Amino acid sequence: MRKLRFFCRTITDESALDPSESNHLSRVLRVQPGTPVELFDGKGTLAEGIVGHISPKQVIVRTQTIHRSSQAEAGRIVLAVSFAKGQRFDWLVEKCTELGADHIAAVVFERTVKLGKDTALPRLEKIAMAAAKQCGRLFLPILSGPAKLKETLDSLTPSYPRAALFFGDPQGQPINGMQSVFPQRDALMLVGPEGGLTDAEIQWLGDAGALPVCLNPNILRVETAAMAFCAALAAARL
């Protein structure tokens, strides 16, 4: 049976969970002292231990073994996606985290819906953390934005200098052509809004070396397209 897994920012011999994880362990799951659990820090560290001290605000886990994994430096999936309001983008972050996206950047294209007040990253980070716990991945995706298209690419390019650039386009080439990217290079996939990219954006992306790819001839919602592209990329890098 799989052990319960909890997020812990700093894993030591006696690891203290933050208040939200402590509350979930003690009050929601009602875990008892001595129960075997796993801890992960979202940066490649996985620890096994047993629950020690328990209180609603702080739980201490006595770690027994610690394993550290290195993050891949190629074959990463970077999604630059038109921002969507409310739960739609929440769902996108959750599912693309489960599928293995390494970076999710919220983008403001010319036809992106007007942003609401609640565009802060902390809520999305909590969603990604919960999804990582559920699916068993050790590395949390990097979350960034919202920012305009040029600003987004200017910020992503230094981190992924050899990434192959793609953007969703119903008139683009079949998506199976993206499989040649992995494992030597990263893939940076841009997903525009439902209203589509403007002619100026398509021209600018083409000048930047981005290739149009088609996943489906239908007009997909932002979150559907992002998840589908992420799934196709994740399958291609197996």
Backbone torsions as a table, in degrees:
resi	resn	phi	psi	omega
1	MET	NA	135.0	-178.7
2	ARG	-67.8	136.7	179.6
3	LYS	-73.9	153.0	173.2
4	LEU	-63.9	139.1	-178.6
5	ARG	-119.9	138.2	-179.0
6	PHE	-132.1	150.7	178.2
7	PHE	-85.3	135.7	177.9
8	CYS	-142.0	119.9	-174.9
9	ARG	-65.0	-37.2	-178.3
10	THR	-128.4	112.7	-177.9
11	ILE	-99.4	121.8	178.8
12	THR	-133.3	-169.8	177.7
13	ASP	-60.9	-36.7	174.5
14	GLU	-125.6	98.5	-172.5
15	SER	-92.6	129.3	179.5
16	ALA	-97.7	122.2	176.4
17	LEU	-76.8	151.4	177.9
18	ASP	-73.7	168.2	-173.7
19	PRO	-55.7	-40.5	-177.4
20	SER	-67.8	-41.6	177.8
21	GLU	-69.8	-37.2	177.7
22	SER	-62.9	-42.9	179.0
23	ASN	-64.5	-41.2	179.9
24	HIS	-63.6	-42.7	-179.6
25	LEU	-66.9	-45.5	-171.1
26	SER	-85.0	-40.1	-173.3
27	ARG	-99.6	-35.3	-178.2
28	VAL	-85.2	-54.0	-178.2
29	LEU	-86.8	-17.8	179.2
30	ARG	53.9	46.9	178.2
31	VAL	-71.5	141.3	-177.5
32	GLN	-101.2	154.8	175.2
33	PRO	-55.0	142.2	-179.4
34	GLY	92.6	-7.6	-179.6
35	THR	-73.0	131.3	176.2
36	PRO	-69.4	134.6	178.5
37	VAL	-141.0	168.6	173.0
38	GLU	-116.7	149.0	175.1
39	LEU	-125.0	143.5	171.7
40	PHE	-137.7	150.1	-176.1
41	ASP	-107.4	4.2	-179.9
42	GLY	77.0	2.6	-178.9
43	LYS	-123.7	18.5	175.9
44	GLY	104.4	-1.3	-179.2
45	THR	-97.3	131.1	176.0
46	LEU	-127.0	127.1	-179.7
47	ALA	-123.3	147.9	173.0
48	GLU	-114.9	140.5	-179.2
49	GLY	-166.3	-168.2	178.2
50	ILE	-126.8	148.6	179.7
51	VAL	-70.4	130.1	178.0
52	GLY	-105.5	-109.3	179.6
53	HIS	-67.9	138.4	179.0
54	ILE	-128.6	130.1	167.1
55	SER	-148.0	159.8	-178.0
56	PRO	-58.4	-28.3	-176.3
57	LYS	-99.2	-18.2	179.0
58	GLN	-154.6	128.1	175.3
59	VAL	-117.3	135.3	177.6
60	ILE	-106.3	129.1	176.4
61	VAL	-112.0	127.0	178.0
62	ARG	-88.2	107.7	-176.0
63	THR	-77.0	143.7	-179.4
64	GLN	-112.8	-39.0	176.8
65	THR	-137.4	145.8	178.7
66	ILE	-131.4	128.5	178.4
67	HIS	-119.9	135.1	179.7
68	ARG	-120.5	131.0	178.8
69	SER	-112.7	148.0	177.7
70	SER	-92.5	140.5	179.8
71	GLN	-79.8	143.8	180.0
72	ALA	-63.2	144.5	178.1
73	GLU	-104.3	3.9	176.5
74	ALA	-153.1	164.0	-178.2
75	GLY	74.7	22.0	-179.1
76	ARG	-86.6	149.6	179.6
77	ILE	-103.6	116.8	179.8
78	VAL	-116.6	120.8	-179.8
79	LEU	-109.2	122.1	174.1
80	ALA	-111.3	104.2	-164.5
81	VAL	-120.4	138.8	175.0
82	SER	-55.9	130.3	-179.7
83	PHE	-64.6	142.0	176.3
84	ALA	-128.3	149.8	-174.0
85	LYS	-74.0	147.6	166.5
86	GLY	57.2	-133.8	-171.2
87	GLN	-68.7	-17.9	179.1
88	ARG	-63.3	-45.5	179.1
89	PHE	-74.5	-30.6	174.1
90	ASP	-58.4	-48.0	-178.9
91	TRP	-62.9	-41.0	179.0
92	LEU	-59.0	-47.5	-179.8
93	VAL	-63.1	-42.6	-179.7
94	GLU	-60.3	-52.5	-174.7
95	LYS	-70.1	-39.2	179.7
96	CYS	-72.2	-26.9	171.4
97	THR	-65.1	-46.0	178.5
98	GLU	-60.0	-36.9	-176.9
99	LEU	-77.9	-16.0	174.9
100	GLY	109.3	16.9	176.7
101	ALA	-59.8	137.4	-179.0
102	ASP	-93.1	-24.3	179.2
103	HIS	-151.4	131.7	176.8
104	ILE	-123.4	114.2	-179.1
105	ALA	-111.6	126.2	176.3
106	ALA	-82.1	128.8	-174.5
107	VAL	-118.5	143.7	174.0
108	VAL	-104.5	98.1	174.0
109	PHE	-82.3	173.4	-178.1
110	GLU	-63.2	-30.9	-178.9
111	ARG	-105.2	13.4	175.1
112	THR	-65.6	141.2	179.3
113	VAL	-60.1	151.6	-179.9
114	LYS	-59.2	132.1	-176.9
115	LEU	-71.0	142.0	174.1
116	GLY	-86.0	-173.3	-178.8
117	LYS	-74.9	-30.5	-173.1
118	ASP	-93.2	79.3	178.1
119	THR	-118.5	15.9	-177.2
120	ALA	-71.5	151.0	-177.1
121	LEU	-79.7	-26.4	-175.1
122	PRO	-54.0	-39.2	179.8
123	ARG	-65.8	-41.3	179.2
124	LEU	-66.8	-34.0	177.4
125	GLU	-64.8	-38.1	177.0
126	LYS	-65.8	-38.5	178.2
127	ILE	-64.0	-44.1	178.8
128	ALA	-63.7	-39.6	178.9
129	MET	-62.6	-45.8	179.6
130	ALA	-63.0	-39.4	179.1
131	ALA	-66.7	-38.8	178.3
132	ALA	-65.1	-39.4	176.3
133	LYS	-60.6	-43.7	-175.6
134	GLN	-67.6	-41.5	-173.2
135	CYS	-91.1	-12.6	175.1
136	GLY	90.3	9.1	178.6
137	ARG	-77.7	151.2	-175.3
138	LEU	-95.8	-22.8	-177.6
139	PHE	-107.8	127.6	174.1
140	LEU	-77.4	145.2	175.3
141	PRO	-70.4	149.4	171.8
142	ILE	-76.8	134.3	177.4
143	LEU	-116.1	136.0	-179.9
144	SER	-148.1	166.6	179.6
145	GLY	93.6	-170.3	0.6
146	PRO	-73.4	146.0	177.8
147	ALA	-149.9	160.0	179.4
148	LYS	-67.7	163.1	-172.3
149	LEU	-55.5	-54.1	-177.6
150	LYS	-62.4	-42.2	178.9
151	GLU	-61.7	-39.2	179.4
152	THR	-63.4	-49.9	-179.1
153	LEU	-66.1	-35.9	177.5
154	ASP	-62.7	-33.0	-179.5
155	SER	-82.7	-28.9	-177.9
156	LEU	-83.0	-34.4	-174.0
157	THR	-57.4	-42.9	178.8
158	PRO	-62.9	-31.6	-179.6
159	SER	-79.9	-27.5	-178.3
160	TYR	-131.3	66.3	-171.2
161	PRO	-65.7	-24.5	-178.4
162	ARG	-105.6	15.2	-177.3
163	ALA	-67.2	140.0	170.8
164	ALA	-81.3	131.6	-175.9
165	LEU	-98.5	133.1	177.2
166	PHE	-135.6	155.1	169.5
167	PHE	-141.4	145.0	-178.6
168	GLY	-69.9	131.4	-178.7
169	ASP	-155.0	121.5	179.6
170	PRO	-56.3	-20.6	-179.9
171	GLN	-98.6	6.8	-175.9
172	GLY	-80.8	-178.6	179.9
173	GLN	-75.1	158.3	179.0
174	PRO	-58.0	145.9	-174.6
175	ILE	-65.7	-22.4	-177.2
176	ASN	-63.9	-14.0	175.4
177	GLY	-70.1	-12.9	-179.8
178	MET	-78.2	-14.8	-174.6
179	GLN	-64.4	-24.0	-178.6
180	SER	-70.5	-11.2	-178.0
181	VAL	-66.7	-45.2	-172.3
182	PHE	-86.4	152.4	-0.8
183	PRO	-95.2	6.9	-172.2
184	GLN	-72.9	-28.8	-174.1
185	ARG	-131.2	162.3	171.8
186	ASP	-82.9	162.7	175.5
187	ALA	-121.1	124.6	177.1
188	LEU	-110.7	110.2	-174.6
189	MET	-107.3	122.6	178.0
190	LEU	-100.9	130.8	179.8
191	VAL	-121.6	116.6	-177.4
192	GLY	-84.4	-178.0	-179.6
193	PRO	-76.6	169.7	178.8
194	GLU	-59.7	-29.5	179.2
195	GLY	-73.5	-7.0	178.2
196	GLY	86.7	165.4	175.8
197	LEU	-77.8	148.8	175.4
198	THR	-77.4	162.3	177.6
199	ASP	-58.2	-37.5	-179.7
200	ALA	-65.8	-40.2	178.9
201	GLU	-66.4	-41.2	178.3
202	ILE	-62.9	-42.0	178.7
203	GLN	-63.4	-43.8	-178.4
204	TRP	-64.9	-41.5	179.0
205	LEU	-66.2	-40.1	177.2
206	GLY	-61.7	-41.7	177.8
207	ASP	-64.3	-28.2	179.2
208	ALA	-82.2	-3.1	177.9
209	GLY	93.4	10.5	-179.8
210	ALA	-80.0	140.2	-179.9
211	LEU	-103.3	134.9	177.0
212	PRO	-76.8	132.7	178.3
213	VAL	-129.4	147.4	-178.1
214	CYS	-113.4	126.1	176.7
215	LEU	-98.4	-34.8	-175.1
216	ASN	-162.1	137.1	-179.4
217	PRO	-70.6	-14.9	179.8
218	ASN	-76.5	158.9	174.9
219	ILE	-83.7	112.7	-176.2
220	LEU	-97.6	150.5	171.2
221	ARG	-67.1	157.2	-176.4
222	VAL	-53.7	-50.4	-175.7
223	GLU	-67.3	-32.8	177.8
224	THR	-66.6	-47.4	-179.4
225	ALA	-63.4	-43.4	-179.2
226	ALA	-61.8	-45.4	-179.5
227	MET	-65.5	-40.9	-178.7
228	ALA	-65.8	-44.9	177.3
229	PHE	-62.6	-42.1	180.0
230	CYS	-62.1	-42.2	179.2
231	ALA	-63.2	-42.3	-179.8
232	ALA	-65.1	-41.0	178.6
233	LEU	-67.3	-41.5	179.8
234	ALA	-62.3	-39.2	178.2
235	ALA	-68.4	-35.4	-177.4
236	ALA	-68.9	-27.9	-177.0
237	ARG	-92.6	5.8	177.5
238	LEU	-65.7	NA	NA
